[in-house]
Amino acid sequence: MNPTTPDGRYFVVKDQLWRCSNPGLNDDERQRWVNELMTARRAVKSAKASGDPAQLKAARGAVNTAKVALGERGPVWWDDGSPDLNRHKVTHTLYAQWYASLNETDT
């Protein structure tokens, strides 16, 4: 399981921060967008197999639309003015000490 930052904004994969979905979405809305995202990801796979650049562009656009709606891309879903650290190395952020403490407990 990938660790989630204490504030719930990011999860960590291979030392990189990835923005979590907006916890303010209601369950039905979240599920609708997750379903859209999965459909779009299948469309990306199909488009890659077909070799059709227009189809691939459209499918990737659908992935982006779903990710923005989920809060994983686009404007941040928190309102305290903290910067967006999506795709940053966790060791180069304010979460570095927290992350290091996780690794210390694993050894």
C-alpha positions, 0 to 999 in steps of 0.5 A: 500500500502506498503511504498517504501524507498526513494531510491526505493530499498526496500518496507516494509512489516510488518517492514521488507525490501524486495528488489524491482525489478530492475528499469533498466529492460525494460518493456518487459523484466520485464513483461516476468520475472513477467509472469515466476514468476507467473507461477513458483509460481503456480507450487510451489502450485501444487507441494505442493499439489502433495507432490512430493519433486522433483517437489517442488524443481524444482518449487522453483528453477524456482521462484528463477531464476525469482526473480534473473532476476528481481533483487529481489534476487542475486546481487544487481542492484545498483552500489554505494556499499551500502549493501543489506538489503533484509529481514532486519528489517527496524528499524535496518537499515539506513532507521529506521528514515525515517520509523519512520517518516512515522508512526508519520504522520499516528497518 
